[in-house]
Amino acid sequence: MKINYADFIISSTTWTKCPEPTMPEYAMIGRSNVGKSSLINMITGRRKLAKISGTPGKTITINHFKINDEWYLVDLPGYGYARRSKTERAKWEKMIKGYILNRENLLTLFTLIDVRHEPQKNDMEFIEWLGISKIPFVMIFTKADKLTRNQLESNLAAYKKQMLNSWEELPPMIVTSSETGLGKDEFLKYIKETNKLFDTISK
């Protein structure tokens, strides 16, 4: 798949205010500062499409980008930002879970994980919730360029080992780097193949 067009459409504070669900949709979510904006810019080939902030927890809305007039890519707020108040975290959880559970054209949730770190509790808990809720998701490992090949393989093995403690089958996994472009072709190939399901699902 080649991306010829990518543009920001709207920021929404609730799933009910999102665009009409007439096209297949894919959303990105992950811990604060995991590199969502950088990955969106790398995937679309637009360096400034998603705003990159040095302040964790900057994204607080559901941000829609239209790609090739064929599908939506959505940037969801990051979780796990300690400086948010309990009230803010509760509001985030209500907004995000409302979107994930009710957005009828959401085909896949891309769950971003910083591959430099060992499995984090909030990442694992969120993934468990996705499994319980039967939400299709792909694990997207970011910042692979920051590790040596041996370190990368070791960290990926650690994630797989931990997940196999409670999962009979591992979800799809894509290793990426916004710096080198690693994973872009695999990411877009996944979307191209999954888009074919939309007409079947929407009928």
Buried (B, 14 or more C-beta within 10 A) or exposed (E): BEBEEBEBBEBBEEBEEBBEBEBBBBBBBBBBBBBBBBBBBBBBEBEEBBEBEEEBBBBBBBBBBBBEEBBBBBBBBBBBBEEBEEEBBEBBEEBBEBBBEEBEBBBBBBBBBBBBEEBEEEBBEBBEEBBEEEBBBBBBBBBBBEBEEEEBEEBBEBBBEEBEEEEEEEBEBBBBBBEEEBBBEBBBEBBEEBBEEBEEEEE
